[in-house]
């Protein structure tokens, strides 16, 4: 190690390791002094808190489900229906029910429209749930009931398509729709 920066990093790593080792050994010795017996019964060892968990997180709307008849839900449904992505008589909440997230559902709707793939088949691949209707439509799942990514679903249903590019395009369209309707981040 000739680089001073590498020596500094190695020293920092060693220092942090020693601090952690000392904390672990102090904890292993247990509490001492007045009230030590009670503290020993209540303390089961080192408790390391993750500061990321301290912050309140809002769910990402791309992975969250739609709430009941919200203004945003209405805007998103209308936007998708206007684009011809969602049928006029379809309910987006019901459409997205078995798919992991709203963004994934909207991306699947776009991919189906872009490539001429039946949405029911895409939905069964993404969710891992195959209905009798799906089997009758000849979109039998080779996933053995396991959900797959949009790219893999596209490849499975339309092998000649550039699945990676098409999935990326559909995901970008989904993000745009979510953002425009006020549903996305």
Legacy VTK file of the C-alpha trace (Angstrom):
# vtk DataFile Version 3.0
C-alpha trace
ASCII
DATASET POLYDATA
POINTS 185 float
0.000 0.000 0.000
1.785 3.043 -1.247
-1.220 5.298 -1.510
-1.793 7.444 1.641
-5.534 7.381 0.978
-5.565 3.573 1.121
-3.653 3.657 4.404
-6.153 6.134 5.833
-9.109 3.963 4.782
-7.485 0.850 6.266
-6.857 2.746 9.513
-10.474 3.919 9.650
-11.784 0.399 9.063
-9.517 -0.988 11.781
-10.582 1.769 14.193
-14.287 1.124 13.621
-13.699 -2.617 14.016
-11.973 -2.064 17.366
-14.804 0.148 18.597
-17.382 -2.478 17.653
-15.291 -5.247 19.216
-14.964 -3.276 22.474
-18.705 -2.588 22.547
-19.459 -6.266 22.006
-17.077 -7.390 24.750
-18.432 -4.778 27.191
-21.936 -5.994 26.474
-20.891 -9.622 26.922
-19.556 -8.851 30.397
-22.977 -7.638 31.417
-23.978 -4.725 33.595
-22.179 -4.091 36.883
-22.987 -2.102 40.007
-26.307 -1.115 41.574
-29.273 -2.685 39.739
-26.999 -4.938 37.701
-29.072 -8.051 38.315
-32.277 -6.418 37.027
-30.475 -4.889 34.035
-28.934 -8.239 33.168
-32.372 -9.855 33.060
-33.806 -7.131 30.816
-30.838 -6.762 28.449
-30.291 -9.543 25.966
-27.207 -8.079 24.291
-26.297 -5.352 21.872
-29.168 -3.560 20.187
-28.168 -1.843 16.993
-30.771 0.510 15.588
-31.077 1.251 11.930
-31.442 5.045 11.575
-33.246 4.570 8.256
-36.134 2.987 10.181
-36.426 6.088 12.376
-37.720 8.143 9.475
-41.370 7.925 8.577
-41.692 6.670 5.048
-44.566 7.396 2.732
-45.411 4.473 0.480
-44.288 4.929 -3.086
-47.375 5.166 -5.188
-45.730 3.109 -7.869
-45.829 0.129 -5.518
-48.908 1.128 -3.529
-52.403 0.061 -4.468
-55.126 2.468 -5.471
-57.460 3.654 -2.774
-61.209 3.652 -3.232
-62.468 6.134 -5.870
-59.959 8.873 -5.182
-59.536 11.900 -7.424
-56.095 10.607 -8.438
-57.539 7.198 -9.274
-60.193 8.833 -11.439
-57.580 10.987 -13.215
-55.312 8.012 -13.860
-58.165 5.830 -15.117
-59.412 8.601 -17.417
-55.887 9.194 -18.738
-55.361 5.506 -19.482
-58.798 5.181 -21.087
-58.143 8.242 -23.263
-54.886 6.643 -24.472
-56.712 3.406 -25.250
-54.597 1.539 -22.696
-57.490 0.784 -20.328
-60.880 -0.238 -21.741
-63.646 2.324 -21.194
-65.669 0.009 -18.974
-62.692 -1.221 -16.893
-61.979 -0.279 -13.299
-58.246 0.333 -12.695
-58.440 -0.821 -9.065
-59.905 -4.186 -10.085
-57.528 -4.421 -13.042
-54.492 -4.003 -10.792
-55.758 -6.193 -7.951
-53.397 -9.174 -8.275
-50.348 -7.269 -9.545
-47.780 -6.222 -6.945
-47.888 -2.483 -7.557
-49.803 0.187 -9.392
-46.769 1.149 -11.489
-46.314 -2.477 -12.533
-49.964 -2.724 -13.531
-49.884 0.453 -15.622
-46.622 -0.700 -17.251
-48.222 -4.049 -18.096
-51.218 -2.264 -19.616
-48.852 -0.203 -21.791
-46.748 -3.229 -22.777
-49.888 -5.143 -23.743
-51.090 -2.295 -25.922
-47.650 -1.585 -27.425
-47.035 -5.218 -28.373
-50.563 -6.502 -28.923
-50.296 -8.916 -25.987
-53.425 -9.831 -24.051
-53.349 -8.057 -20.678
-54.859 -11.099 -18.942
-51.866 -13.164 -20.022
-49.412 -10.494 -18.862
-51.276 -10.195 -15.572
-51.070 -13.940 -14.963
-47.319 -13.913 -15.636
-46.690 -10.891 -13.383
-48.830 -12.172 -10.530
-48.070 -15.879 -10.884
-51.808 -16.559 -10.729
-53.275 -18.341 -13.723
-57.009 -18.545 -14.207
-58.886 -21.078 -16.302
-59.622 -18.273 -18.745
-55.876 -17.633 -19.145
-55.258 -21.285 -19.971
-58.086 -21.212 -22.502
-56.492 -18.145 -24.125
-53.304 -20.165 -24.707
-51.151 -18.089 -22.390
-50.285 -20.974 -20.115
-47.690 -19.904 -17.603
-44.298 -21.531 -17.686
-43.548 -19.852 -14.371
-45.072 -22.609 -12.218
-47.143 -20.123 -10.255
-44.199 -17.827 -9.583
-44.485 -14.151 -10.512
-41.964 -12.888 -13.060
-40.735 -9.451 -14.138
-42.388 -7.568 -16.966
-39.366 -8.246 -19.179
-39.615 -12.012 -18.624
-43.381 -11.959 -19.143
-42.953 -10.119 -22.449
-40.240 -12.543 -23.550
-42.409 -15.519 -22.639
-45.463 -14.239 -24.505
-43.718 -12.584 -27.458
-40.257 -14.173 -27.900
-39.390 -12.153 -31.025
-39.805 -8.798 -29.259
-36.904 -6.945 -27.624
-38.279 -7.663 -24.152
-35.774 -5.495 -22.291
-36.406 -2.406 -24.443
-40.175 -2.935 -24.454
-40.314 -3.355 -20.663
-38.238 -0.189 -20.207
-40.504 1.732 -22.601
-43.663 0.541 -20.806
-42.192 1.406 -17.387
-41.321 4.924 -18.599
-44.863 5.358 -19.934
-46.195 4.163 -16.586
-44.056 6.655 -14.640
-45.249 9.467 -16.930
-48.907 8.498 -16.426
-48.525 8.264 -12.658
-46.753 11.616 -12.526
-49.288 13.375 -14.774
-52.254 12.069 -12.808
-50.712 13.114 -9.488
-50.415 9.500 -8.364
-46.663 9.098 -8.855
-43.618 10.494 -7.107
LINES 1 186
185 0 1 2 3 4 5 6 7 8 9 10 11 12 13 14 15 16 17 18 19 20 21 22 23 24 25 26 27 28 29 30 31 32 33 34 35 36 37 38 39 40 41 42 43 44 45 46 47 48 49 50 51 52 53 54 55 56 57 58 59 60 61 62 63 64 65 66 67 68 69 70 71 72 73 74 75 76 77 78 79 80 81 82 83 84 85 86 87 88 89 90 91 92 93 94 95 96 97 98 99 100 101 102 103 104 105 106 107 108 109 110 111 112 113 114 115 116 117 118 119 120 121 122 123 124 125 126 127 128 129 130 131 132 133 134 135 136 137 138 139 140 141 142 143 144 145 146 147 148 149 150 151 152 153 154 155 156 157 158 159 160 161 162 163 164 165 166 167 168 169 170 171 172 173 174 175 176 177 178 179 180 181 182 183 184
